[in-house]
Amino acid sequence: MAGRAYVQSAEEANLKGNEALSAGRLQEAVEYYTAGLRLPEGEKLHPVIFSNRSSAHAHLGMWMDALSDADRCIVLKPRWPRGHACRGAALEGLGRKAEALECFQAAHNLDPSNPAYAQIVAEVQESILNGTPDLNP
């Protein structure tokens, strides 16, 4: 990572992290997001960076790290649906579908006009109804 995650601002870190995430360079994305979180001038971006790093951790299958970042995002910006959606994704990855459903429903309630939230709520509900059990009841 030496030099690769050097950034001058949280905004730059977030942008470079997004570029790395989009290109599938997941660990690099995590490193950029982490660098952005270390910059106190970027505190207003921290909820966004936590949600982005949560997504990168989820793509890496690092579900507990994804959950931790989603939780931190929600603490900082509780009425932002994306944090709840990230938490739902992490919980679903951990096999905790009932809890994931609650998070996806919260995201949908905060942003009912977003069809992606309605779709994921329906998919997780169907999975639960079809008897796919939680891995960690």
C-alpha atoms as a printed R data frame, in Angstrom:
    type eleno elety resid chain resno       x       y       z
1   ATOM     1    CA   MET     A     1   0.000   0.000   0.000
2   ATOM     2    CA   ALA     A     2   2.930   2.339   0.522
3   ATOM     3    CA   GLY     A     3   2.289   5.408  -1.570
4   ATOM     4    CA   ARG     A     4  -0.794   3.940  -3.193
5   ATOM     5    CA   ALA     A     5  -3.178   5.167  -0.506
6   ATOM     6    CA   TYR     A     6  -1.490   8.510   0.047
7   ATOM     7    CA   VAL     A     7  -4.150  11.169  -0.270
8   ATOM     8    CA   GLN     A     8  -4.405  14.817   0.645
9   ATOM     9    CA   SER     A     9  -8.085  14.878   1.523
10  ATOM    10    CA   ALA     A    10 -10.919  12.613   2.582
11  ATOM    11    CA   GLU     A    11 -12.703  13.491  -0.657
12  ATOM    12    CA   GLU     A    12  -9.718  12.332  -2.700
13  ATOM    13    CA   ALA     A    13  -9.522   9.135  -0.647
14  ATOM    14    CA   ASN     A    14 -13.206   8.453  -1.228
15  ATOM    15    CA   LEU     A    15 -12.904   9.077  -4.988
16  ATOM    16    CA   LYS     A    16  -9.820   6.857  -5.322
17  ATOM    17    CA   GLY     A    17 -11.484   4.207  -3.175
18  ATOM    18    CA   ASN     A    18 -14.541   4.315  -5.435
19  ATOM    19    CA   GLU     A    19 -12.336   3.953  -8.524
20  ATOM    20    CA   ALA     A    20 -10.565   0.954  -6.993
21  ATOM    21    CA   LEU     A    21 -13.876  -0.610  -5.909
22  ATOM    22    CA   SER     A    22 -15.354  -0.182  -9.390
23  ATOM    23    CA   ALA     A    23 -12.254  -1.779 -10.917
24  ATOM    24    CA   GLY     A    24 -12.452  -4.747  -8.554
25  ATOM    25    CA   ARG     A    25  -9.334  -3.777  -6.611
26  ATOM    26    CA   LEU     A    26 -11.115  -4.396  -3.356
27  ATOM    27    CA   GLN     A    27  -8.237  -4.375  -0.880
28  ATOM    28    CA   GLU     A    28  -6.913  -1.177  -2.444
29  ATOM    29    CA   ALA     A    29 -10.369   0.371  -2.050
30  ATOM    30    CA   VAL     A    30 -10.387  -0.556   1.648
31  ATOM    31    CA   GLU     A    31  -6.966   1.065   2.035
32  ATOM    32    CA   TYR     A    32  -8.107   4.319   0.425
33  ATOM    33    CA   TYR     A    33 -11.283   4.461   2.498
34  ATOM    34    CA   THR     A    34  -9.264   3.787   5.654
35  ATOM    35    CA   ALA     A    35  -6.865   6.596   4.733
36  ATOM    36    CA   GLY     A    36  -9.837   8.933   4.273
37  ATOM    37    CA   LEU     A    37 -11.201   8.059   7.691
38  ATOM    38    CA   ARG     A    38  -7.889   9.036   9.267
39  ATOM    39    CA   LEU     A    39  -8.243  12.603   8.024
40  ATOM    40    CA   PRO     A    40 -10.191  14.642  10.577
41  ATOM    41    CA   GLU     A    41 -11.007  17.408   8.081
42  ATOM    42    CA   GLY     A    42 -13.172  14.919   6.262
43  ATOM    43    CA   GLU     A    43 -15.519  14.103   9.139
44  ATOM    44    CA   LYS     A    44 -18.563  15.183   7.140
45  ATOM    45    CA   LEU     A    45 -17.660  12.467   4.597
46  ATOM    46    CA   HIS     A    46 -17.154   9.756   7.211
47  ATOM    47    CA   PRO     A    47 -20.678   8.260   6.871
48  ATOM    48    CA   VAL     A    48 -20.164   7.939   3.104
49  ATOM    49    CA   ILE     A    49 -16.690   6.487   3.512
50  ATOM    50    CA   PHE     A    50 -17.872   4.011   6.161
51  ATOM    51    CA   SER     A    51 -20.680   2.850   3.856
52  ATOM    52    CA   ASN     A    52 -18.258   2.511   0.944
53  ATOM    53    CA   ARG     A    53 -15.730   0.611   3.029
54  ATOM    54    CA   SER     A    54 -18.566  -1.603   4.288
55  ATOM    55    CA   SER     A    55 -19.371  -2.412   0.672
56  ATOM    56    CA   ALA     A    56 -15.732  -3.197  -0.112
57  ATOM    57    CA   HIS     A    57 -15.506  -5.468   2.944
58  ATOM    58    CA   ALA     A    58 -18.723  -7.209   1.853
59  ATOM    59    CA   HIS     A    59 -17.282  -7.833  -1.617
60  ATOM    60    CA   LEU     A    60 -14.269  -9.379   0.102
61  ATOM    61    CA   GLY     A    61 -16.541 -11.595   2.228
62  ATOM    62    CA   MET     A    62 -15.335  -9.835   5.380
63  ATOM    63    CA   TRP     A    63 -18.828  -9.701   6.855
64  ATOM    64    CA   MET     A    64 -17.954  -8.659  10.411
65  ATOM    65    CA   ASP     A    65 -15.850  -5.761   9.134
66  ATOM    66    CA   ALA     A    66 -18.699  -4.814   6.772
67  ATOM    67    CA   LEU     A    67 -21.123  -4.906   9.689
68  ATOM    68    CA   SER     A    68 -18.859  -2.804  11.906
69  ATOM    69    CA   ASP     A    69 -18.518  -0.121   9.239
70  ATOM    70    CA   ALA     A    70 -22.262  -0.123   8.549
71  ATOM    71    CA   ASP     A    71 -22.952   0.291  12.261
72  ATOM    72    CA   ARG     A    72 -20.546   3.225  12.438
73  ATOM    73    CA   CYS     A    73 -22.233   4.788   9.423
74  ATOM    74    CA   ILE     A    74 -25.649   4.479  11.080
75  ATOM    75    CA   VAL     A    75 -24.381   6.065  14.309
76  ATOM    76    CA   LEU     A    76 -23.097   9.048  12.335
77  ATOM    77    CA   LYS     A    77 -26.101   9.388  10.013
78  ATOM    78    CA   PRO     A    78 -29.063   7.365  11.357
79  ATOM    79    CA   ARG     A    79 -31.653   8.626   8.855
80  ATOM    80    CA   TRP     A    80 -29.568   7.744   5.786
81  ATOM    81    CA   PRO     A    81 -30.968   4.599   4.149
82  ATOM    82    CA   ARG     A    82 -27.666   3.497   2.685
83  ATOM    83    CA   GLY     A    83 -26.180   2.745   6.099
84  ATOM    84    CA   HIS     A    84 -29.116   0.497   6.910
85  ATOM    85    CA   ALA     A    85 -28.825  -1.223   3.531
86  ATOM    86    CA   CYS     A    86 -25.118  -1.861   4.145
87  ATOM    87    CA   ARG     A    87 -25.949  -3.297   7.567
88  ATOM    88    CA   GLY     A    88 -28.573  -5.529   5.962
89  ATOM    89    CA   ALA     A    89 -26.090  -6.783   3.373
90  ATOM    90    CA   ALA     A    90 -23.536  -7.593   6.058
91  ATOM    91    CA   LEU     A    91 -26.106  -9.426   8.182
92  ATOM    92    CA   GLU     A    92 -27.333 -11.351   5.159
93  ATOM    93    CA   GLY     A    93 -23.738 -12.328   4.418
94  ATOM    94    CA   LEU     A    94 -23.462 -13.591   7.987
95  ATOM    95    CA   GLY     A    95 -26.596 -15.662   7.418
96  ATOM    96    CA   ARG     A    96 -28.727 -13.568   9.775
97  ATOM    97    CA   LYS     A    97 -31.625 -13.055   7.362
98  ATOM    98    CA   ALA     A    98 -34.296 -11.968   9.819
99  ATOM    99    CA   GLU     A    99 -32.063  -9.172  11.102
100 ATOM   100    CA   ALA     A   100 -31.047  -8.309   7.545
101 ATOM   101    CA   LEU     A   101 -34.700  -7.996   6.586
102 ATOM   102    CA   GLU     A   102 -35.275  -5.483   9.388
103 ATOM   103    CA   CYS     A   103 -32.386  -3.373   8.091
104 ATOM   104    CA   PHE     A   104 -33.546  -3.513   4.484
105 ATOM   105    CA   GLN     A   105 -37.058  -2.564   5.632
106 ATOM   106    CA   ALA     A   106 -35.592   0.393   7.536
107 ATOM   107    CA   ALA     A   107 -33.755   1.512   4.383
108 ATOM   108    CA   HIS     A   108 -36.958   1.161   2.369
109 ATOM   109    CA   ASN     A   109 -38.959   3.100   4.977
110 ATOM   110    CA   LEU     A   110 -36.405   5.925   4.864
111 ATOM   111    CA   ASP     A   111 -36.423   5.988   1.044
112 ATOM   112    CA   PRO     A   112 -39.634   4.377  -0.256
113 ATOM   113    CA   SER     A   113 -39.035   5.770  -3.760
114 ATOM   114    CA   ASN     A   114 -35.892   3.647  -4.242
115 ATOM   115    CA   PRO     A   115 -36.944   0.452  -6.070
116 ATOM   116    CA   ALA     A   116 -33.722  -1.344  -5.096
117 ATOM   117    CA   TYR     A   117 -34.737  -1.301  -1.438
118 ATOM   118    CA   ALA     A   118 -38.226  -2.652  -2.208
119 ATOM   119    CA   GLN     A   119 -36.680  -5.396  -4.342
120 ATOM   120    CA   ILE     A   120 -34.197  -6.554  -1.710
121 ATOM   121    CA   VAL     A   121 -36.940  -6.560   0.946
122 ATOM   122    CA   ALA     A   122 -39.045  -8.805  -1.295
123 ATOM   123    CA   GLU     A   123 -36.099 -11.105  -2.069
124 ATOM   124    CA   VAL     A   124 -35.123 -11.562   1.566
125 ATOM   125    CA   GLN     A   125 -38.769 -12.082   2.596
126 ATOM   126    CA   GLU     A   126 -39.105 -14.764  -0.097
127 ATOM   127    CA   SER     A   127 -35.895 -16.432   1.046
128 ATOM   128    CA   ILE     A   128 -37.187 -16.546   4.611
129 ATOM   129    CA   LEU     A   129 -40.618 -17.816   3.519
130 ATOM   130    CA   ASN     A   130 -39.025 -20.520   1.381
131 ATOM   131    CA   GLY     A   131 -37.397 -21.858   4.509
132 ATOM   132    CA   THR     A   132 -33.829 -20.857   3.888
133 ATOM   133    CA   PRO     A   133 -32.750 -20.736   7.517
134 ATOM   134    CA   ASP     A   134 -30.560 -18.218   9.249
135 ATOM   135    CA   LEU     A   135 -27.051 -19.553   9.650
136 ATOM   136    CA   ASN     A   136 -26.773 -17.895  13.059
137 ATOM   137    CA   PRO     A   137 -30.241 -17.947  14.624
